[in-house]
Amino acid sequence: MTLITVRPEGLYCEQGGFFIDPWRPVDTALITHAHSDHARSGASRYLATQVSSGILQKRLGSEINLEGVEYGEKRKLGNTWVSFHSAGHVLGSAQIRVEHKDEVWVVSGDYKRCFDPSCVPFESVPCDAYISEATFGLPIYTWQSGAAVTQQIYDWWKGDVERPSLLFCYAFGKAQRILAELQKITDQPVYVHGAIHVLTEIYREVGVSMVPTISTSEMPRNYKFKGDLVLAPPSAHRSSWMKRFPQPQTAFASGWMAVRGARRRRGYERGFVLSDHADWQGLIDSILQTGAKQIYVTHGQSDVLSRYLRETHQLDAMPLKTLFEGEGDI
């Protein structure tokens, strides 16, 4: 590695004097997106997309020194030019392009290729070297469209009008994607856990259109949520919060639901396969479309994907050890 190296603090660009998604406090941090394994507290200065600033301030504190940039806008940092390009992962997510002399590197962060009405679509960015995630880097992972899966969720919800329908999903990204997709099917309000409510309001503030939502905390204690859809984060499953929902039907929306037995192990009645990461083919297509000859693969199935890229496409691909362990999707 040359332009981007790995230091104990994270991915570092010496020519620009900055880190990308550092996992320890640093002077200047460029942030791909606001999931907690990529956006951590302690930096003296942050750069991120303007549209992600509300989420970042909610998660890291309103007092952080944060500079927001538009997608595609170039900034001079040290001897480099940097720009942020959409990753299609969650609101404000970006791939970070770093240019120094005649060399271009792109750090992808997390990304997906399926259409998502709650965030800007993925942009393919030509480069010499590409750092890619591999969360779902196995051929068994193949996604349906978000619209198709949301229709399945709607049918499940409406299939039992006598009980509350509790759908567990990640509070940042997944929940808002479902709420935006549901708008094409219904205008019926959806109830949301407080952790989801706060972030959903930030999405609304930047113009993302979703079905009406009501925080569960606003409802009387004797309200039974009969026939209602309720979204909640996985941490609420089997918690005391669930006591107010009599005999609910439960489900989990996640890419991991593609693995046989995952739903049973996690204790849900139903699983919906919906991921905010690229599937196997999406990873391969995205990497090839960059035209990069040097590929570094991090997080998830990095060994499998890098070996495939070497053997099938004759690319200089290798695993890259990082501390990006995944908070959201999955």
C-alpha positions as CSV (number, residue, x, y, z in Angstrom):
1,M,0.0,0.0,0.0
2,T,1.2,3.5,-0.8
3,L,-1.3,6.4,-0.8
4,I,-3.4,4.8,2.0
5,T,-1.7,2.8,4.8
6,V,-3.0,1.1,7.9
7,R,-1.9,2.6,11.2
8,P,-3.0,1.7,14.8
9,E,-5.5,4.6,14.5
10,G,-7.0,3.5,11.2
11,L,-6.6,4.1,7.5
12,Y,-4.1,6.9,7.0
13,C,-3.1,9.2,4.1
14,E,0.3,10.7,4.9
15,Q,0.2,13.0,1.8
16,G,-3.1,14.5,2.9
17,G,-2.5,14.3,6.7
18,F,-5.9,12.7,7.5
19,F,-7.4,9.4,8.5
20,I,-10.5,7.7,7.0
21,D,-13.0,6.2,9.5
22,P,-10.4,6.0,12.2
23,W,-11.1,3.8,15.2
24,R,-9.0,5.9,17.6
25,P,-8.9,9.7,18.2
26,V,-7.0,11.6,15.5
27,D,-6.6,15.2,14.4
28,T,-8.5,15.0,11.0
29,A,-11.1,12.3,10.3
30,L,-12.9,11.8,7.0
31,I,-16.1,9.8,7.7
32,T,-17.8,7.5,5.1
33,H,-21.0,7.2,7.1
34,A,-22.5,7.4,10.5
35,H,-22.6,3.7,11.6
36,S,-20.6,3.4,14.8
37,D,-17.9,1.1,13.4
38,H,-17.0,3.9,11.0
39,A,-17.8,7.1,12.9
40,R,-16.2,7.3,16.3
41,S,-15.8,10.1,18.8
42,G,-12.6,11.9,19.7
43,A,-11.4,13.5,16.4
44,S,-10.4,17.2,16.5
45,R,-11.9,17.7,13.1
46,Y,-14.4,15.8,11.0
47,L,-15.2,15.9,7.3
48,A,-18.3,14.1,6.0
49,T,-21.2,14.6,3.5
50,Q,-23.4,17.5,4.4
51,V,-26.5,15.3,4.3
52,S,-25.1,13.0,7.0
53,S,-24.3,15.9,9.4
54,G,-27.5,15.5,11.4
55,I,-27.0,11.8,12.1
56,L,-23.3,12.3,12.9
57,Q,-24.1,15.1,15.4
58,K,-26.8,13.0,17.0
59,R,-24.4,10.1,17.5
60,L,-21.1,11.9,18.2
61,G,-22.5,15.1,19.8
62,S,-23.7,18.5,18.5
63,E,-20.4,20.1,19.6
64,I,-18.1,18.2,17.3
65,N,-16.0,20.2,14.7
66,L,-17.8,18.9,11.6
67,E,-17.4,20.2,8.1
68,G,-20.0,19.1,5.6
69,V,-19.3,18.7,1.9
70,E,-21.5,17.9,-1.1
71,Y,-21.2,14.8,-3.2
72,G,-18.5,15.3,-5.8
73,E,-17.1,18.5,-4.3
74,K,-13.3,18.5,-4.3
75,R,-11.3,19.6,-1.2
76,K,-7.6,20.2,-1.0
77,L,-6.0,18.4,2.0
78,G,-2.3,18.6,2.2
79,N,-0.9,17.5,-1.1
80,T,-4.1,15.6,-2.1
81,W,-7.5,16.3,-3.5
82,V,-10.4,14.5,-1.8
83,S,-14.1,14.1,-2.7
84,F,-17.1,12.1,-1.4
85,H,-19.2,9.9,-3.8
86,S,-22.4,8.1,-2.9
87,A,-22.1,4.6,-1.6
88,G,-25.9,3.9,-1.6
89,H,-25.6,2.3,1.9
90,V,-27.5,4.7,4.2
91,L,-28.3,8.4,4.4
92,G,-25.2,10.4,3.5
93,S,-23.0,7.4,3.0
94,A,-20.0,7.9,0.8
95,Q,-17.0,6.4,-0.9
96,I,-13.9,8.7,-0.4
97,R,-11.8,9.4,-3.4
98,V,-8.2,10.4,-2.8
99,E,-6.0,11.9,-5.6
100,H,-2.3,12.5,-5.3
101,K,-0.4,13.4,-8.5
102,D,-1.4,10.7,-11.0
103,E,-2.6,8.2,-8.4
104,V,-6.2,7.7,-7.3
105,W,-7.5,5.6,-4.5
106,V,-11.1,5.0,-3.4
107,V,-12.1,3.8,0.1
108,S,-15.6,2.4,-0.3
109,G,-16.8,2.3,3.3
110,D,-19.9,0.2,3.2
111,Y,-22.1,0.1,0.0
112,K,-25.0,-1.5,-1.7
113,R,-26.3,-1.6,-5.3
114,C,-30.0,-2.3,-4.8
115,F,-32.3,0.8,-5.2
116,D,-33.2,2.4,-2.0
117,P,-35.6,5.4,-1.9
118,S,-34.1,6.7,1.4
119,C,-30.6,7.4,0.1
120,V,-28.6,8.5,-3.0
121,P,-27.7,5.5,-5.3
122,F,-24.2,4.1,-5.5
123,E,-21.8,5.9,-7.9
124,S,-19.0,3.9,-9.6
125,V,-15.7,5.9,-9.2
126,P,-12.8,5.0,-11.5
127,C,-9.5,4.5,-9.6
128,D,-6.2,2.8,-9.5
129,A,-6.7,1.2,-6.1
130,Y,-10.0,0.3,-4.4
131,I,-10.6,-0.7,-0.7
132,S,-13.8,-2.7,-0.7
133,E,-15.9,-4.3,2.1
134,A,-17.0,-7.9,1.8
135,T,-19.7,-8.3,4.5
136,F,-21.7,-10.6,2.3
137,G,-18.8,-11.9,0.2
138,L,-20.1,-15.4,-0.6
139,P,-22.0,-16.6,-3.6
140,I,-25.0,-17.7,-1.4
141,Y,-25.9,-14.0,-0.9
142,T,-28.2,-12.8,-3.7
143,W,-30.7,-10.1,-2.9
144,Q,-34.2,-9.4,-4.1
145,S,-35.2,-5.8,-4.6
146,G,-36.2,-3.7,-1.6
147,A,-39.7,-3.3,-3.1
148,A,-40.2,-7.0,-3.4
149,V,-39.1,-7.7,0.2
150,T,-41.2,-4.8,1.5
151,Q,-44.2,-6.3,-0.2
152,Q,-43.5,-9.5,1.7
153,I,-43.3,-7.5,4.9
154,Y,-46.6,-5.8,4.2
155,D,-48.3,-9.2,3.4
156,W,-47.0,-10.7,6.6
157,W,-48.3,-7.6,8.6
158,K,-51.7,-7.8,7.0
159,G,-51.9,-11.5,7.3
160,D,-52.6,-11.3,11.0
161,V,-54.9,-8.4,12.0
162,E,-55.5,-9.7,15.5
163,R,-52.0,-9.3,16.8
164,P,-49.3,-6.6,16.8
165,S,-46.6,-7.2,14.1
166,L,-43.2,-6.5,15.6
167,L,-40.5,-6.1,12.9
168,F,-37.0,-5.8,14.2
169,C,-34.5,-4.0,12.0
170,Y,-31.5,-1.8,12.4
171,A,-32.4,1.7,13.7
172,F,-30.3,3.7,11.2
173,G,-30.7,2.9,7.5
174,K,-32.8,-0.3,7.5
175,A,-35.8,1.1,9.3
176,Q,-36.0,4.2,7.1
177,R,-35.6,2.1,3.9
178,I,-38.6,0.0,4.9
179,L,-40.6,3.1,5.8
180,A,-39.8,4.7,2.4
181,E,-40.6,1.5,0.5
182,L,-43.9,1.1,2.4
183,Q,-45.0,4.5,1.1
184,K,-45.6,2.9,-2.3
185,I,-48.0,0.3,-0.8
186,T,-49.9,2.1,2.0
187,D,-50.4,5.4,3.8
188,Q,-51.2,3.7,7.1
189,P,-49.1,4.9,10.0
190,V,-46.3,2.7,11.4
191,Y,-45.3,2.7,15.0
192,V,-41.6,2.9,15.9
193,H,-39.4,2.4,18.9
194,G,-37.9,5.6,20.3
195,A,-34.4,4.8,18.9
196,I,-35.8,4.6,15.4
197,H,-38.1,7.6,15.9
198,V,-35.2,10.0,16.6
199,L,-33.3,9.0,13.5
200,T,-36.3,8.9,11.2
201,E,-37.1,12.5,12.1
202,I,-33.6,13.5,10.8
203,Y,-34.3,11.7,7.6
204,R,-37.5,13.7,7.2
205,E,-35.6,16.9,7.9
206,V,-33.5,16.4,4.8
207,G,-36.5,15.5,2.6
208,V,-36.7,11.7,2.6
209,S,-40.4,10.7,2.1
210,M,-41.7,7.9,4.2
211,V,-45.1,6.6,5.6
212,P,-46.4,8.4,8.7
213,T,-44.7,7.2,11.9
214,I,-45.8,7.4,15.5
215,S,-43.4,6.8,18.4
216,T,-44.7,4.0,20.6
217,S,-44.0,6.1,23.7
218,E,-46.8,8.5,22.5
219,M,-49.5,5.9,22.9
220,P,-51.5,5.3,26.1
221,R,-50.2,2.4,28.2
222,N,-53.4,0.4,27.5
223,Y,-53.2,0.7,23.8
224,K,-52.7,-2.9,22.4
225,F,-51.4,-2.2,18.9
226,K,-53.8,-4.8,17.5
227,G,-53.2,-5.1,13.7
228,D,-50.4,-2.5,13.8
229,L,-46.9,-2.7,12.4
230,V,-44.2,-1.7,14.9
231,L,-40.5,-1.3,14.0
232,A,-37.9,-1.8,16.7
233,P,-34.1,-2.3,16.9
234,P,-32.8,-5.8,17.6
235,S,-31.7,-4.7,21.1
236,A,-35.4,-4.4,22.0
237,H,-36.1,-8.1,21.3
238,R,-37.1,-9.9,24.4
239,S,-36.6,-6.8,26.5
240,S,-39.0,-5.3,29.0
241,W,-40.2,-2.9,26.2
242,M,-41.9,-5.9,24.5
243,K,-44.3,-6.4,27.5
244,R,-46.8,-3.9,26.2
245,F,-47.4,-5.9,23.0
246,P,-49.7,-8.9,23.8
247,Q,-48.8,-12.0,21.9
248,P,-47.1,-10.3,18.9
249,Q,-45.9,-12.0,15.7
250,T,-42.2,-11.2,15.3
251,A,-39.8,-10.9,12.4
252,F,-36.3,-9.7,11.6
253,A,-35.2,-7.9,8.5
254,S,-31.5,-8.6,7.7
255,G,-29.2,-10.0,5.1
256,W,-28.3,-12.7,7.6
257,M,-31.8,-14.1,7.2
258,A,-30.5,-15.6,3.9
259,V,-28.6,-18.2,6.0
260,R,-30.7,-21.3,6.9
261,G,-31.2,-21.5,10.6
262,A,-30.3,-17.8,11.3
263,R,-33.9,-16.9,12.1
264,R,-34.4,-19.8,14.5
265,R,-31.1,-19.1,16.3
266,R,-32.1,-15.5,16.8
267,G,-35.6,-16.4,18.1
268,Y,-37.9,-14.7,15.5
269,E,-40.9,-16.3,13.9
270,R,-40.2,-14.9,10.4
271,G,-37.1,-13.6,8.6
272,F,-37.0,-11.2,5.7
273,V,-33.8,-11.0,3.6
274,L,-33.0,-7.3,3.3
275,S,-29.5,-6.0,3.5
276,D,-27.9,-2.5,3.2
277,H,-24.7,-4.1,1.8
278,A,-23.9,-5.3,-1.6
279,D,-24.5,-9.0,-2.3
280,W,-21.9,-11.3,-3.9
281,Q,-22.5,-10.2,-7.5
282,G,-22.9,-6.6,-6.4
283,L,-19.4,-6.7,-4.8
284,I,-17.8,-8.2,-7.9
285,D,-19.6,-5.8,-10.3
286,S,-18.7,-2.7,-8.2
287,I,-15.0,-3.7,-8.0
288,L,-14.7,-4.4,-11.7
289,Q,-16.5,-1.2,-12.7
290,T,-13.8,0.9,-10.9
291,G,-11.1,-0.4,-13.3
292,A,-8.8,-0.7,-10.3
293,K,-5.8,-3.0,-10.6
294,Q,-5.1,-3.1,-6.9
295,I,-7.9,-4.3,-4.6
296,Y,-7.9,-4.4,-0.8
297,V,-10.8,-6.3,0.7
298,T,-11.9,-5.7,4.3
299,H,-14.6,-6.9,6.7
300,G,-16.5,-10.1,6.3
301,Q,-15.5,-12.7,3.7
302,S,-12.3,-10.8,2.7
303,D,-10.3,-14.0,2.0
304,V,-12.9,-15.6,-0.2
305,L,-13.6,-12.4,-2.3
306,S,-9.9,-11.5,-2.8
307,R,-9.1,-15.1,-3.8
308,Y,-11.9,-15.0,-6.4
309,L,-10.7,-11.7,-7.8
310,R,-7.2,-13.1,-8.2
311,E,-8.1,-16.4,-9.7
312,T,-11.0,-15.4,-11.9
313,H,-10.2,-11.8,-12.9
314,Q,-6.4,-11.8,-12.4
315,L,-6.5,-8.7,-10.2
316,D,-4.0,-7.9,-7.5
317,A,-6.4,-8.4,-4.6
318,M,-5.6,-9.1,-1.0
319,P,-7.4,-9.1,2.4
320,L,-6.9,-6.0,4.5
321,K,-7.3,-6.2,8.3
322,T,-9.3,-3.4,9.9
323,L,-11.6,-2.9,12.9
324,F,-14.7,-2.3,10.8
325,E,-17.0,-4.9,12.4
326,G,-20.4,-3.8,11.3
327,E,-23.1,-2.0,13.3
328,G,-25.9,-1.5,10.9
329,D,-27.2,-3.6,8.4
330,I,-26.4,-6.7,8.5
